[in-house]
Amino acid sequence: MSKILIRGAKVLGGEPQDVLIDGEFIEAVGSGLDADGAQVVEAGGKVLLPGLVDLHTHLREPGREDSETVLTGTRAAAAGGYTAVFAMANTFPVADTAGVVEQVYRLGQEHGYCDVQPIGAVTVGLEGKKLAELGAMHESAAGVTVFSDDGKCVDDAVIMRRALEYVKAFGGVVAQHAQEPRLTEGAQMNEGIVSAELGLGGWPAVAEESIIARDVLLAEHVGSRVHICHLSTAGSVEIVRWAKSRGIDVTAEVTPHHLLLTDEMVRTYNPVYKVNPPLRTERDVLALREALADGTIDIVATDHAPHPHEDKDCEWGAAAMGMVGLETALSVVQHTMVDTGLLDWAGVAERMSFRPARIGGLEGHGRPVSAGEPANLTLVDSAYRGEVDPAGFASRSRNTPYEGRELPGRVSHTFLRGRATVVDGKLA
């Protein structure tokens, strides 16, 4: 691999510097760097971040290749500035065995747009009745450390306790989809004023909060790690804040869409706004932003959930839940957190690269932008402003809630171990 010189980049939003890449690693960071024969990328004051890491991505393969594949999903990830994603287990067949997680892992390696770290199912078939092959998945070539039945809640307290006890033996973590199923039967949107006016089945905040409260107490009892997926309510924030104050080993994520959109959007009856957990109130959105800023919520995770058009181009009640997010996540975070002054770019790097890599135990990612480190990098034109056009997405699906909305920021370049996967905003 030839040398690459990134000239005049604001590393983590700081003063402009040069970054010299030699092969798979960063050779030097400083001012006035030069290298004979190096390919020069003129950053012109763009922001340079470590490659982003998403702890919550749905790649759909195997089984739902009409929605997404590992290839199209990782191309979307690269376009969004990601160099690594964690692939959720709700595939067909479910990723509950060493064979399936190894298949997903190897597909990621073959395609080469970003690293793919599979997440293993907690229970067989996501059915919540019997623990999956947690140990075998951990010892497989995929080296699984994160386990989740995302899409479904591990609602049986005994099963959840056993899972926490099992993964503790090898330093793993259970990522919980917090949704008490009995409280959400027939639910279509957030329970509140809007659901009452629209006559749609309400999804109460307590359905999320009660599971989080139970699970942080179980994690404390067992002495294990629990991670809360797509936290969405102000009450959930308070429970996690309380748990952390007790020293419980809990981490939590928030999605970009829960940082920006509210249940008022459902008044349009556009199924693109139908998601699990549902869009909440303005009060919840503001609480989530504050919690992400103060560290109560550890990371931003996309919950990238692609669907073919027929699953969304239908009436609200019949529509699938979920929205794509890999290609717009950084722009939404800039809009809601950076441009509002709640976070600086170093804080974005912490929440979208350093911490997710640490929670998932992913080596080589979420590393400092300094000499000797892997050259997993993202160059962002933070001054850019433009309307979201899903026709240009790398993802196979187009179910974005931001179509036509102006958002800031654009990924200019993405480098995976020194190799450009995105150049001038286009896939390499």
C-alpha positions in Angstrom: 0.0 0.0 0.0 1.3 3.5 -0.8 1.6 6.3 1.7 -1.3 8.7 2.1 -0.8 12.2 3.5 -4.0 13.9 4.9 -3.0 17.6 4.9 -4.7 20.2 7.1 -7.3 18.1 8.9 -8.8 19.2 12.2 -8.1 16.1 14.3 -11.1 15.6 16.7 -12.1 19.1 15.7 -8.8 20.7 17.0 -6.2 22.8 15.1 -5.4 21.7 11.6 -2.7 19.0 11.4 -1.2 16.6 8.9 -1.7 12.9 9.2 0.7 10.5 7.4 -0.6 6.9 6.7 1.9 4.2 5.8 0.3 0.9 4.9 -2.3 0.0 7.6 -1.0 2.3 10.3 -0.6 6.0 11.1 3.1 6.9 10.8 3.0 10.5 12.1 0.7 13.3 13.1 2.0 16.9 13.1 2.5 20.1 11.2 4.3 20.4 7.9 4.6 16.7 7.3 5.9 15.5 3.9 6.4 12.2 2.3 7.9 11.6 -1.2 5.4 9.8 -3.4 2.6 9.9 -1.0 -1.0 10.4 -2.2 -2.1 13.7 -0.8 -5.6 14.3 0.5 -6.2 18.0 1.0 -8.5 18.2 4.0 -9.0 21.9 3.9 -10.0 22.1 7.6 -12.3 19.1 7.5 -12.8 17.2 10.8 -10.8 14.0 11.1 -12.3 11.3 13.5 -11.3 7.8 14.3 -13.4 5.4 12.2 -16.9 5.2 13.6 -18.1 2.0 15.3 -21.8 1.0 15.3 -22.8 -1.4 18.1 -26.3 -2.0 16.6 -26.7 -2.8 12.9 -29.1 -5.1 11.1 -27.5 -6.5 8.0 -30.3 -9.0 7.4 -28.1 -11.6 5.7 -28.7 -14.5 5.8 -32.4 -14.8 5.0 -33.6 -11.3 4.2 -31.3 -10.3 1.3 -34.2 -8.4 -0.2 -33.7 -5.8 2.6 -29.9 -5.7 2.9 -26.8 -7.9 2.5 -23.5 -7.8 4.3 -22.1 -6.2 1.1 -24.7 -3.4 0.8 -24.9 -2.8 4.5 -21.1 -2.4 4.9 -21.0 -0.2 1.8 -23.6 2.0 3.6 -21.6 1.9 6.7 -18.4 3.0 4.9 -20.4 5.8 3.3 -21.5 6.9 6.7 -18.0 7.0 8.1 -18.0 3.6 9.8 -15.1 1.2 9.8 -16.8 -1.4 12.0 -20.3 -2.6 12.7 -21.8 -5.1 15.1 -24.4 -7.2 13.2 -27.5 -8.2 15.1 -28.6 -11.8 15.4 -32.2 -11.6 14.1 -31.4 -13.2 10.7 -32.9 -16.3 9.1 -31.6 -18.6 10.3 -31.0 -16.8 13.6 -27.4 -16.2 14.5 -27.6 -18.5 17.5 -24.8 -21.0 16.5 -21.1 -20.8 15.8 -21.8 -21.6 12.1 -24.1 -18.7 11.4 -21.9 -16.1 13.2 -18.9 -17.3 11.4 -20.7 -17.0 8.1 -21.6 -13.3 8.7 -18.0 -12.6 10.0 -16.4 -14.1 6.9 -18.8 -12.2 4.5 -17.6 -9.0 6.2 -14.0 -9.9 5.7 -14.6 -10.9 2.0 -16.3 -7.6 1.1 -13.8 -5.4 2.9 -15.8 -2.1 3.2 -15.8 -2.3 7.0 -15.2 -4.9 9.7 -18.3 -6.9 10.7 -18.5 -8.3 14.2 -21.5 -10.6 14.7 -23.7 -10.4 17.7 -24.9 -13.8 18.9 -28.5 -14.5 20.0 -29.1 -14.9 23.7 -31.7 -17.6 23.2 -32.3 -20.3 20.6 -34.3 -18.9 17.8 -34.9 -15.6 19.8 -37.7 -17.5 21.5 -36.6 -16.6 25.0 -36.9 -20.2 26.3 -33.4 -21.8 26.1 -29.9 -20.2 26.1 -28.2 -20.3 22.7 -24.6 -21.6 22.2 -23.0 -18.6 23.9 -19.7 -20.3 24.6 -19.4 -21.9 21.2 -20.1 -18.5 19.5 -17.5 -16.8 21.7 -14.9 -19.5 20.9 -15.7 -19.5 17.2 -13.6 -17.6 14.5 -16.0 -14.7 15.0 -15.1 -14.3 18.7 -18.5 -13.1 19.7 -18.6 -11.1 23.0 -22.0 -9.3 22.6 -25.2 -11.2 22.8 -28.7 -9.9 22.1 -32.2 -11.1 21.1 -32.8 -7.6 19.7 -36.2 -7.3 18.1 -37.4 -9.3 21.0 -36.9 -8.8 24.8 -35.4 -11.5 27.0 -38.5 -11.1 29.2 -37.9 -14.2 31.4 -35.9 -13.0 34.4 -34.4 -16.5 35.0 -33.2 -16.8 31.5 -31.7 -13.2 31.7 -30.0 -14.0 34.9 -28.5 -17.2 33.4 -27.3 -15.3 30.4 -25.6 -12.7 32.5 -23.9 -15.4 34.6 -22.7 -17.3 31.5 -21.1 -14.3 29.6 -19.4 -13.1 32.8 -17.1 -16.1 32.5 -15.5 -14.6 29.4 -16.1 -10.9 29.8 -19.1 -10.8 27.5 -22.1 -8.5 27.6 -25.8 -9.0 27.2 -27.5 -6.2 25.1 -31.1 -6.0 26.1 -34.0 -4.9 23.9 -36.1 -3.5 26.8 -39.7 -4.1 26.0 -42.1 -5.8 28.4 -44.2 -7.8 25.8 -47.4 -7.9 27.8 -47.5 -4.1 28.1 -47.0 -3.6 24.4 -49.5 -6.0 22.8 -51.0 -4.3 19.8 -48.9 -1.1 20.4 -48.4 1.1 17.3 -46.7 4.2 18.7 -45.8 6.0 21.9 -48.6 6.1 24.5 -49.6 9.7 25.1 -51.6 12.6 23.9 -50.9 11.9 20.2 -51.8 8.2 20.4 -55.0 9.1 22.1 -55.9 11.7 19.5 -55.0 9.3 16.6 -56.7 6.3 18.1 -53.5 4.1 17.7 -52.5 1.6 20.3 -50.2 3.1 22.8 -46.7 1.9 23.8 -46.1 3.0 27.4 -42.7 4.3 28.6 -43.0 1.9 31.6 -42.7 -1.1 29.2 -39.1 -0.1 28.6 -38.3 1.3 32.0 -39.5 -1.8 34.0 -37.2 -4.1 32.0 -34.2 -1.8 32.5 -34.9 -1.5 36.2 -35.1 -5.3 36.5 -32.0 -5.9 34.4 -29.7 -3.5 36.1 -30.6 -5.1 39.4 -29.9 -8.6 37.9 -26.5 -7.3 36.6 -25.7 -6.0 40.1 -26.7 -9.3 41.7 -24.7 -11.4 39.3 -21.7 -9.0 38.9 -22.0 -9.0 35.2 -22.3 -6.5 32.3 -25.6 -5.4 30.7 -26.0 -3.0 27.8 -29.4 -1.3 27.1 -30.3 -1.1 23.4 -32.0 2.0 21.9 -32.9 3.7 25.2 -35.8 6.1 24.4 -37.5 7.7 27.5 -36.6 10.2 30.1 -37.5 7.7 32.8 -35.0 5.2 31.4 -32.3 7.8 31.6 -33.0 8.3 35.3 -32.9 4.5 36.0 -29.5 4.2 34.2 -28.2 7.2 36.0 -29.2 5.7 39.3 -27.7 2.4 38.4 -24.4 3.9 37.5 -24.3 5.9 40.7 -24.5 2.5 42.5 -21.6 1.2 40.6 -23.6 -1.2 38.5 -21.8 -2.2 35.2 -24.5 -0.9 32.8 -24.0 0.9 29.5 -26.7 2.4 27.2 -27.1 3.6 23.7 -29.4 6.1 22.0 -30.3 6.1 18.3 -29.9 9.2 16.1 -33.7 9.2 15.4 -34.5 9.3 19.1 -32.3 12.4 19.4 -34.3 14.3 16.8 -37.8 13.0 15.9 -40.9 12.9 18.1 -44.2 11.2 18.1 -45.7 14.3 16.5 -44.4 12.9 13.2 -46.9 10.0 13.5 -49.7 12.5 12.7 -48.7 12.1 9.1 -49.5 8.4 9.2 -46.3 7.9 7.2 -45.0 4.4 8.1 -41.4 5.6 7.7 -41.8 7.0 11.3 -42.9 3.6 12.7 -40.0 2.2 14.7 -39.3 0.1 17.8 -39.0 1.6 20.4 -41.4 4.2 19.1 -40.6 7.9 18.7 -41.3 9.6 22.0 -42.1 13.1 23.2 -40.1 16.3 22.9 -39.4 16.0 26.7 -37.9 12.6 26.1 -35.8 13.8 23.2 -34.3 16.7 25.3 -33.6 14.3 28.2 -31.8 11.9 25.8 -29.6 14.7 24.4 -28.7 15.8 27.9 -27.9 12.2 29.0 -25.7 11.6 26.0 -23.9 14.8 26.7 -23.3 14.1 30.4 -22.3 10.4 29.8 -25.3 8.7 31.3 -26.0 7.4 27.8 -22.6 6.0 26.6 -22.9 5.8 22.9 -24.9 6.5 19.7 -25.9 3.4 17.8 -27.9 3.5 14.6 -30.3 0.5 14.9 -30.0 0.5 11.1 -33.1 -1.5 10.2 -33.5 -1.8 6.4 -36.9 -2.9 4.9 -38.0 -3.3 1.2 -40.4 -0.7 0.0 -43.4 -3.1 0.2 -42.9 -3.4 3.9 -43.2 0.4 4.4 -45.3 1.5 1.4 -48.5 0.4 3.1 -51.0 1.4 5.8 -49.5 2.2 9.2 -50.9 -0.9 11.0 -49.4 -3.3 8.5 -46.0 -1.6 8.2 -42.8 -3.0 9.5 -41.0 -1.2 12.3 -37.6 0.3 11.7 -35.5 2.8 9.6 -32.1 2.9 8.0 -29.5 5.0 9.7 -25.9 4.3 8.8 -25.6 6.9 6.1 -27.2 9.8 8.1 -26.2 9.0 11.7 -23.2 11.4 11.9 -25.2 14.2 10.3 -28.0 13.8 12.8 -25.5 13.8 15.7 -23.9 16.9 14.4 -27.3 18.6 14.0 -28.6 17.6 17.5 -25.4 17.6 19.6 -22.5 19.5 18.0 -24.4 22.4 16.4 -26.4 22.9 19.6 -23.2 23.0 21.7 -23.9 19.9 23.7 -20.9 18.0 22.4 -17.6 18.9 20.6 -16.1 16.7 18.0 -13.9 14.9 20.6 -17.1 14.1 22.4 -18.6 12.7 19.2 -15.5 10.5 18.7 -15.9 9.2 22.3 -19.5 8.3 21.8 -19.4 7.0 18.2 -16.0 5.3 18.1 -14.0 4.9 21.3 -16.8 3.7 23.7 -18.7 1.4 21.3 -15.4 -0.4 20.4 -14.6 -0.7 24.1 -18.1 -2.0 25.1 -17.9 -4.6 22.3 -14.3 -5.5 23.0 -13.3 -4.7 19.4 -9.6 -4.4 18.9 -8.1 -2.1 16.3 -11.0 0.3 16.3 -11.9 3.2 18.5 -8.2 4.1 18.8 -6.6 7.5 19.1 -5.5 9.4 16.0 -1.8 9.1 16.7 1.4 7.5 15.4 1.4 3.7 15.5 -2.3 3.3 15.6 -4.4 1.5 12.9 -5.4 3.9 10.2 -9.1 3.6 10.6 -10.2 7.1 10.0 -13.1 9.3 8.8 -12.8 12.7 7.3 -15.9 14.9 7.7 -16.9 18.1 5.9 -18.8 19.6 8.8 -19.5 22.8 6.8 -21.6 21.0 4.3 -25.3 21.4 4.2 -27.6 19.4 2.0 -31.0 17.6 1.6 -31.1 13.9 2.3 -31.7 12.0 -0.9 -32.2 8.2 -0.4 -31.8 7.6 -4.1 -28.1 8.0 -3.5 -27.9 5.5 -0.6 -25.5 2.6 -0.7 -28.0 0.6 1.4 -30.4 -1.7 -0.5 -33.3 -0.1 1.4 -34.6 3.5 1.4 -36.7 3.7 4.5 -35.2 6.9 5.9 -37.3 9.4 7.9 -35.0 12.2 6.7 -35.8 12.3 3.0 -35.9 15.9 1.8 -34.7 17.2 5.2 -31.6 19.4 5.3 -28.9 18.0 7.5 -25.3 19.2 8.1 -22.1 17.3 7.5 -20.9 14.9 4.9 -18.3 12.1 5.0 -15.6 13.0 2.5 -13.2 10.0 3.1 -13.2 6.8 5.0 -10.1 4.7 5.5 -10.1 1.1 6.7 -6.6 0.1 7.8 -5.1 2.7 5.4 -7.2 1.7 2.4 -9.8 4.3 1.2 -13.3 2.9 1.1 -14.8 6.3 0.5 -13.1 9.1 -1.6 -14.6 12.5 -2.1 -18.0 11.3 -0.8 -18.1 8.3 -3.2 -17.5 4.6 -2.5 -14.1 3.6 -3.7 
